[in-house]
Amino acid sequence: MKKDFSNVSAELVEKVRVVVKERQGNTFSVSRIYEAYNAVFDLKEKPETCATCLANRARKLAEWLKDYDNWTSEQAERLAKVEQEAEQKAAASENEASTEQSEVAEGTIEQSPETATASGQSDTTAPKRGRRPQNKEEPNSGK
């Protein structure tokens, strides 16, 4: 079962890191061990000075910290992957738009009026509306 560390505070992690560091030097602070242990495992155990009890709780805190560090690494990897995928999609969209504009400019594809308007180009293929040009010479004029 995977543990969820999303609600763990930085302050709690630091407390555990201190206990684990002290453990490596075979120094145990009863109050720090039990404070961190009770907070991590949501318990209300009363401190005991039994060396084995302290060592076991410090060991469990070290295991918890290892799991926490693994979890944060996995989260960072997932986030990096999501960001990379988003960048790739954005680049692909940008490339697709650039290719389409190049093809329009080269005349290899026709641009729809909607696309032309959106890209700031006018539609030159549509007939102009308005008055027809008048011939200077009118047919059947009696003159």
Secondary structure as a PSIPRED ss2 file (coil, helix, strand):
# PSIPRED VFORMAT (PSIPRED V4.0)

   1 M C   1.000  0.000  0.000
   2 K C   1.000  0.000  0.000
   3 K C   1.000  0.000  0.000
   4 D C   1.000  0.000  0.000
   5 F C   1.000  0.000  0.000
   6 S C   1.000  0.000  0.000
   7 N C   1.000  0.000  0.000
   8 V C   1.000  0.000  0.000
   9 S C   1.000  0.000  0.000
  10 A H   0.000  1.000  0.000
  11 E H   0.000  1.000  0.000
  12 L H   0.000  1.000  0.000
  13 V H   0.000  1.000  0.000
  14 E H   0.000  1.000  0.000
  15 K H   0.000  1.000  0.000
  16 V H   0.000  1.000  0.000
  17 R H   0.000  1.000  0.000
  18 V H   0.000  1.000  0.000
  19 V H   0.000  1.000  0.000
  20 V H   0.000  1.000  0.000
  21 K H   0.000  1.000  0.000
  22 E H   0.000  1.000  0.000
  23 R H   0.000  1.000  0.000
  24 Q H   0.000  1.000  0.000
  25 G C   1.000  0.000  0.000
  26 N C   1.000  0.000  0.000
  27 T C   1.000  0.000  0.000
  28 F C   1.000  0.000  0.000
  29 S C   1.000  0.000  0.000
  30 V H   0.000  1.000  0.000
  31 S H   0.000  1.000  0.000
  32 R H   0.000  1.000  0.000
  33 I H   0.000  1.000  0.000
  34 Y H   0.000  1.000  0.000
  35 E H   0.000  1.000  0.000
  36 A H   0.000  1.000  0.000
  37 Y H   0.000  1.000  0.000
  38 N H   0.000  1.000  0.000
  39 A H   0.000  1.000  0.000
  40 V H   0.000  1.000  0.000
  41 F H   0.000  1.000  0.000
  42 D C   1.000  0.000  0.000
  43 L C   1.000  0.000  0.000
  44 K C   1.000  0.000  0.000
  45 E C   1.000  0.000  0.000
  46 K C   1.000  0.000  0.000
  47 P C   1.000  0.000  0.000
  48 E C   1.000  0.000  0.000
  49 T C   1.000  0.000  0.000
  50 C C   1.000  0.000  0.000
  51 A H   0.000  1.000  0.000
  52 T H   0.000  1.000  0.000
  53 C H   0.000  1.000  0.000
  54 L H   0.000  1.000  0.000
  55 A H   0.000  1.000  0.000
  56 N H   0.000  1.000  0.000
  57 R H   0.000  1.000  0.000
  58 A H   0.000  1.000  0.000
  59 R H   0.000  1.000  0.000
  60 K H   0.000  1.000  0.000
  61 L H   0.000  1.000  0.000
  62 A H   0.000  1.000  0.000
  63 E H   0.000  1.000  0.000
  64 W H   0.000  1.000  0.000
  65 L H   0.000  1.000  0.000
  66 K H   0.000  1.000  0.000
  67 D H   0.000  1.000  0.000
  68 Y H   0.000  1.000  0.000
  69 D H   0.000  1.000  0.000
  70 N H   0.000  1.000  0.000
  71 W H   0.000  1.000  0.000
  72 T H   0.000  1.000  0.000
  73 S H   0.000  1.000  0.000
  74 E H   0.000  1.000  0.000
  75 Q H   0.000  1.000  0.000
  76 A H   0.000  1.000  0.000
  77 E H   0.000  1.000  0.000
  78 R H   0.000  1.000  0.000
  79 L H   0.000  1.000  0.000
  80 A H   0.000  1.000  0.000
  81 K H   0.000  1.000  0.000
  82 V H   0.000  1.000  0.000
  83 E H   0.000  1.000  0.000
  84 Q H   0.000  1.000  0.000
  85 E H   0.000  1.000  0.000
  86 A H   0.000  1.000  0.000
  87 E H   0.000  1.000  0.000
  88 Q H   0.000  1.000  0.000
  89 K H   0.000  1.000  0.000
  90 A H   0.000  1.000  0.000
  91 A H   0.000  1.000  0.000
  92 A H   0.000  1.000  0.000
  93 S H   0.000  1.000  0.000
  94 E H   0.000  1.000  0.000
  95 N H   0.000  1.000  0.000
  96 E H   0.000  1.000  0.000
  97 A H   0.000  1.000  0.000
  98 S H   0.000  1.000  0.000
  99 T H   0.000  1.000  0.000
 100 E H   0.000  1.000  0.000
 101 Q H   0.000  1.000  0.000
 102 S H   0.000  1.000  0.000
 103 E H   0.000  1.000  0.000
 104 V H   0.000  1.000  0.000
 105 A H   0.000  1.000  0.000
 106 E H   0.000  1.000  0.000
 107 G C   1.000  0.000  0.000
 108 T C   1.000  0.000  0.000
 109 I C   1.000  0.000  0.000
 110 E C   1.000  0.000  0.000
 111 Q C   1.000  0.000  0.000
 112 S C   1.000  0.000  0.000
 113 P H   0.000  1.000  0.000
 114 E H   0.000  1.000  0.000
 115 T H   0.000  1.000  0.000
 116 A H   0.000  1.000  0.000
 117 T H   0.000  1.000  0.000
 118 A H   0.000  1.000  0.000
 119 S C   1.000  0.000  0.000
 120 G C   1.000  0.000  0.000
 121 Q C   1.000  0.000  0.000
 122 S C   1.000  0.000  0.000
 123 D C   1.000  0.000  0.000
 124 T C   1.000  0.000  0.000
 125 T C   1.000  0.000  0.000
 126 A C   1.000  0.000  0.000
 127 P C   1.000  0.000  0.000
 128 K C   1.000  0.000  0.000
 129 R C   1.000  0.000  0.000
 130 G C   1.000  0.000  0.000
 131 R C   1.000  0.000  0.000
 132 R C   1.000  0.000  0.000
 133 P C   1.000  0.000  0.000
 134 Q C   1.000  0.000  0.000
 135 N C   1.000  0.000  0.000
 136 K C   1.000  0.000  0.000
 137 E C   1.000  0.000  0.000
 138 E C   1.000  0.000  0.000
 139 P C   1.000  0.000  0.000
 140 N C   1.000  0.000  0.000
 141 S C   1.000  0.000  0.000
 142 G C   1.000  0.000  0.000
 143 K C   1.000  0.000  0.000
